[in-house]
């Protein structure tokens, strides 16, 4: 069973930065597609960014140029560096691992952007 544990969420002022981390258990991390999603109150969960096993990345238009997804296969960890944060980035951020036909989720970490 895969377990994902996110960390790094916090309260930050507009224009600030945060780095989220997601540590995965198991031996399949390096061949999995990893992703970050977010869900604000009253909205559906939406894609933020994904990274393939070959480190090909994809971003939502709303975060392009501000967020960077990366992975460290030696540490079974995926990161989301978030810069120039805006109040609209406020949400619970979830880590996702996809492999074969399976999809796994972390418990989420709260990011609040407010002055």
N, C-alpha and C positions, 0 to 999 in steps of 0.2 A: 504494500500500500504506500502510495506517495503522500508525503506530508509537506506542506509549504507554509513557511512562517515568515510573515512580513514584519518589517520594523522601519522606523525612521519618520513616521508621521508626526506632525507637530502643528502648533499654531505659529504662523509666520506672517510678517507684514507684506503688503503688496510690494513687488519688486524684489523680494527676497528669494532665497534658494533653499532647497531641501534635497537630500539624497535618500531615496527609499531602497531597502534591500529585501531580498526574498531568498531564504535558504531552503533548499529542497533536500529531502531524504531520498535514499535509493540510489541505484546505479545507472539510471536511464537519463539523467539530467543532460549529459553531453549530446545526446541524440534527439533531444526534445525541442519543440518550438516553445519558447517562453514568451509570456506577454504580461502587460499591465493593462488593467481596465479600471474604470472608476464609475461610481454611482453617487449622484447627488440626491438629496431628499426629493421625492416626488418624480424622479426621472428613471429611465431605464439605464441599465449598466451599459457603458460604452467603451469601445476600444480606445486605448491611449497609444500603445506602441507594442510591437512584437519584434522578436529576434529569432532567427532560425539557428539550427545547429552550426551552419556555416557563417553565422554572424551577419546575415542579411537583415536589414532593419526596415520597418514600416511604421509610419506615424500618422495619427489623426491630424487633419489640417490645422486644428485648433492649437496644437502643441508644436508643430514643426518650427524648428529654429530656436526653441526654448527648452525642450526636453531631449534627453539623450538616454537611450536604453543600451545596456552593455551586459556582458556575462563573463563570469570567471568559472570555467568548467572544473578547474582544480579545486575550487571551493564550493561547487554546486550552488552558486549564487548568481542571481540576476539583479541588476541595479537599474534605478531610474533617477537620473540627475535632472532636477527640475529647477530652471532658472527663470528669472523675470516673472515670478508667480503673480497671478491675478486673482481677484475674488472669485471669478468664475471657475477657477481650478479647485475650489473647495468641494471635497467629496471624500468618500471612503474609497481607497485605492486597493485593488485586489490583484494578487499575483495569480497567473494561470500557467499551467503546464499542459501541453498537448503532445501526445504520442500515440501513433496508430489511431485507433478509434476512441481513445480515452482522453478525458479532459478533467483536470484537477484544479481546485481552487484553494487559496489561502483564506484566512479568516478576515482579512482586511485591516488596513491601517488608516486612521483619520488624518486628513490634511485639511487644515483650515487656514485660509488666507484672509486676513482682516487686520485693519488698523485699530 
